[in-house]
Amino acid sequence: MSAEIVVVPHTHWDREWYEPFQRFRLRLVALLDEVLDQMEREPAYHFTLDGQLACVDDYLEVRPENRDRIAALVESGRLAVGPWQILLDEFLCSGENIVRNLELGMARADKLGGAMPVGYLPDMFGHTAQMPQILRKAGLLHACVYRGVPSSVTTDAFAWVAPDGTALRTQYLPAGGYGNGAYLFADASGLAERAASFVTTMREWHGPEGPLLAMYGTDHSAPVRGLPDMVATIGARMDTLSGYIGEYSGDVDGLPRVAGELRSHARANILPGVISVRAHVKQAMGRAERMVERYAEPLATLWGGEWPGRFLDMAWWRLVDASGHDSVTGCGVDDTAQQVAARIAEAEHLGQAVRDMVTARLAESVPSDGALVVNPTPQVRSGVVVVDLAGTDPLVDASGAPVPSQTLEYAGTLLLDEEMDPALALTFVHGTELYGQHITGWSVEGGTLTFTVARETSLTFDVRDLHGELDGVSRVRILAEPRRKVAALVEVPPLGHTSLRPAPRDQVYGTPAPGLRPMEHDPSCWLGSDSATLPVRGDEQVLDNGLLRVTIAADGTLTLLGRDGTTITGAGRIVDGGDVGDTYNHAPPLTDLIVSGPSSVETELICSGPVVAQVDVRRTYRWPASGDGVDGAPELPAPSRSPQTEEIVVTTRVELRAGEPYVRLHIEFDNRCADHRVRLHVPLPAPAAQSHAEGQFAVVTRGLTAEGGCGETPLPTFPASSWVAAGGVAALLEHVTEYELVNGELALTLLRSVGYLSRNRNALRPEPAGPQLPTPAAQSRGLRSVSLALMPYQESWQEVVPQAETFRHDLLVVPGQGDRALPLPSPASGLSVTGDGVVMTSLRMRDDWQELRVVALTPDATEAVISGAFGQARRADLRGRPGESVQVSDGEVRLPMGPWEIATIQIRQL
């Protein structure tokens, strides 16, 4: 059997899972101590370290003295490391997160002797459509996968084809996945028989010629002493995974072709319930990724001073660490989920710090009574912002033109009015600060000491000056300057900024004619005749902005009427059903109770326009308090839902803004129930046999069913990253959300509450996915909220792409920090990116070049037009390595792009 079997010893290392990270790390250190000793004792020993540098980094933090030992084994080709920094979940992080993961892993591996040149993806719960293009553009010619491969694949290698046409030779791990050879060397006896059986099985996949891949290892497995001798006994050879796959050229001619994402249940569980469990972790991941990708890095690139690279690096390390396939998925114990959430929060805080540092610098040129408005998207943008301002005067822009605006609320001006010893009140004063504001004046009259305060002051104040004025004072009052929150409709340059401030009404509108009220000159009443700037009008039943009309029905659902006539009736129905599954798989109880109708509905008008209209819809439900028979004991009856109920009030804020063709929904409720799933249902305005969902650098089209075969029930629930569209309605999303097309409706999962990591008795998955451990925090009790938007469309899902970009990336408002005597600065443009279907995914500094990444979210060829103050441009690969020069004409690059192409461009300022 010489050369028939190639044995690849390895470990699959779950960095954190049914134990938290540090507990697993203790075991990792012991394992790698043994690996190094074993490999140095037995020169024939080879080992593959799971394709992720995190194993090495976690080990060397404890054993830094062993770095050279690892590097020597990597350089010799006996120890394979990388190319990933961590084995991620591909669907629960952004496309840019995937790229940075690969970039970090390969850069770290290069310092140790080089990364394994294989995109090793052994245990992900399915694979994204664009992975072949990502790997190829990072310089890798091979992938290796296990889960998600469809039944049409009947060989152990296939051509995996990305939407752009990139075809990558992909090694499939059949008949046991990454542990298909784990049983071969269980003991010394029976080796030949087991080897012969292995050959028989694998020849059915591989064909009559060529070596057969035996992955010898499993979760957290250590090397076996004497393994080289046992391998020799059966006439096999030992190698790394890259050694085996490297014998193939990467040519895909003659291989079966599989296009797009791999999410089939035919040959292995893909555990789709991880998409929606611990939804708050997915929300946090979405916020943190946007903060770093679309605010911190681009703003620091275009408007920052010294590049804050170390802070951004730390943010990316945390985001990449959190993307692990047992991390952001939420399918670990509660301690693991808590640590992942903390990691994500730190990434967001680092991004916020960089963002705020840059915007504070810009705000120094804006007078302190005004506000800076920053656009994080690379197109000219009109949008609504909420600003906190003093006084009641109308707003103007830098040209002095009125800004359409609407006061949302006034802040209280009476901060204190009490009988008290004035000496005590003076202890509240720190310099000029009092109650979080600054003293602008004081007076004593009729036994009352009155302070006036504001956000800033020019008063020179010494509290000692008051001591002689306090005789007879027995009361203290603190009055704040009038302040208000104002919604304003502003236009902002691409990746640039503008500003606004209050101005005296007579300077803005002049003296009103006799008999004409000043308010009738307010631009908030005359937003324009263009439908994009028509005023919003709203009451407790109807909101309308000229682009969309929203009617609130008696049951709290919505009817949406688009400008093109597309009508959606009954949108926003809340449906609660039982979930006696686990963190991996949803499972309804055998006897389920579905609650979809509220017992009462109330509406409250919050504001009626003309810039923003909002109505709160409060629906009261009686949801079963928990599931019965869900603790896994085999003698219990089939699971059901408890007869006890909880009264749950679901509040939905329905918001329509000027110029937006979609309605924003903010849904909030206190989850006091367990073992259930809550979904938002939206009827489709037209029948649909498929959905379209944005994922990682792609839009994926999916049918109404999922392929089964391995035993796991193939529920057609799928992930959508920023939007999903079907039958004329789109849901715009802030984070990865689970959806399903069911009975002519789009169902979006708002919450899954479950109590076990894995249940031994899961009706929709015959085998456990992990240990049966309680996860009480995965019930997600307490206040829960979700924000999304609904948009009717008629022609194509391509209408949705630009709207999703603006929904996910709000304009940023920063208080002015300059002298009030300053004029408003002129609007300034950063970098412009336009083109049909072209979306920016990243902008950062790399050395002294700005590096821009865009993707063509279109099935047709297109052109990206990049404009800015630069004179040189060149293409680069996904690792940032420069390629061919690109012509620049008058600060503009016109870049032809193929369908679904990911392009990285490096530009240099003039």
PyMOL commands that set and color helices and strands:
alter all, ss='L'
color gray80, all
select helices_A, chain A and resi 21-41+54-62+64-75+95-110+131-137+177-179+191-206+227-233+241-245+272-275+279-303+309-322+334-363+422-426+463-469+505-509+518-521+523-525+531-533+776-779+797-808
alter helices_A, ss='H'
color red, helices_A
select strands_A, chain A and resi 5-9+47-48+79-80+119-121+142-145+157-161+167-172+212-216+237-238+257-259+371-374+381-390+395-396+405-410+414-419+433-434+437-445+448-454+475-480+483-492+497-502+537-538+542-544+548-552+558-562+567-571+573-578+600-608+612-624+627-628+640-641+645-657+663-671+676-683+691-694+699-702+718-720+723-726+729-733+737-742+745-753+782-792+812-815+832-834+838-846+849-856+862-867+870-876+882-885+892-897+902-909
alter strands_A, ss='S'
color yellow, strands_A
deselect
rebuild
show_as cartoon
